[in-house]
Amino acid sequence: MGNKSKTLLFGIGNCGRADDGLGWAFIDRIKSKLPDNYDYEYRYQLQIEDADLIGEFDTVIFVDASRNELENGYSWETCEGSNTYSFSTHALLPETILYLSEHLYQHTPRAFVLEIQGHKWELKNGLTNKAKENLKKANTYFTEHLSDYI
């Protein structure tokens, strides 16, 4: 692998809940274009065990659907570790996974969050047309900047 850093893509969501499947759909579309130093994981939600998993990687990218109105239909942000949590550990944030990795395993990879705007969340297979457009935009952005994260 040479000097290439190891990168992990987390696709977060549920393809059985319409646009909530955007994280998985992103990986489905991009994985054939990824260099061999990329790995990917599909998750319904992030779990505490993921803090250990990211210890093997230099860069981690979390891809998830968003209910927020996003200017371009997607957003790309740097992710920083944070000691945030919810009532249930069934809904851990990327920031929490980074925090746990740093404090439990002394490893903090570079991390980013790619959010893709969704529109429908009911029990249904398949993305809405608007979500497909946003997915295409996010995929184009990522593909054009792929070399930035190698």
Sequence and secondary structure as in RCSB ss.txt:
>XXXX:A:sequence
MGNKSKTLLFGIGNCGRADDGLGWAFIDRIKSKLPDNYDYEYRYQLQIEDADLIGEFDTVIFVDASRNELENGYS
WETCEGSNTYSFSTHALLPETILYLSEHLYQHTPRAFVLEIQGHKWELKNGLTNKAKENLKKANTYFTEHLSDYI
>XXXX:A:secstr
 TT   EEEEEES TTBGGGGHHHHHHHHHGGGS TTEEEEEESSB TTHHHHGGG SEEEEEEEE S  TTSEE
EEE        SSTTSB HHHHHHHHHHHHS   EEEEEEEE    SSBSS  HHHHHHHHHHHHHHHHHGGGG 
